[in-house]
Amino acid sequence: THAETGFGYIEKGPALNADACQVARFVEKPDAITA
């Protein structure tokens, strides 16, 4: 993978069950340092 500033991403939170996780936060198009 590589740093991408053109797309946002979802940060995974704690597991809800074997098939799903909570969303911790959504990051909208981060800058190059954050990405």
C-alpha positions as a Python dict, from the first residue, in 0.01 Angstrom:
ca = {
    (1, 'T'): (0, 0, 0),
    (2, 'H'): (99, 363, -19),
    (3, 'A'): (-6, 697, 125),
    (4, 'E'): (-306, 840, -60),
    (5, 'T'): (-435, 1193, -18),
    (6, 'G'): (-719, 1169, -271),
    (7, 'F'): (-938, 938, -65),
    (8, 'G'): (-1069, 934, 290),
    (9, 'Y'): (-1052, 624, 505),
    (10, 'I'): (-1237, 452, 789),
    (11, 'E'): (-1047, 379, 1109),
    (12, 'K'): (-1164, 48, 1256),
    (13, 'G'): (-1294, 45, 1611),
    (14, 'P'): (-1364, -245, 1848),
    (15, 'A'): (-1515, -569, 1720),
    (16, 'L'): (-1892, -599, 1754),
    (17, 'N'): (-1891, -969, 1667),
    (18, 'A'): (-1697, -1210, 1444),
    (19, 'D'): (-1820, -1035, 1128),
    (20, 'A'): (-1832, -663, 1210),
    (21, 'C'): (-1643, -382, 1379),
    (22, 'Q'): (-1746, -43, 1504),
    (23, 'V'): (-1622, 262, 1314),
    (24, 'A'): (-1383, 465, 1531),
    (25, 'R'): (-1375, 760, 1290),
    (26, 'F'): (-1375, 863, 927),
    (27, 'V'): (-1078, 1066, 801),
    (28, 'E'): (-1165, 1286, 503),
    (29, 'K'): (-882, 1315, 247),
    (30, 'P'): (-581, 1341, 481),
    (31, 'D'): (-272, 1547, 403),
    (32, 'A'): (45, 1364, 295),
    (33, 'I'): (193, 1353, 647),
    (34, 'T'): (-123, 1202, 799),
    (35, 'A'): (-176, 960, 510),
}
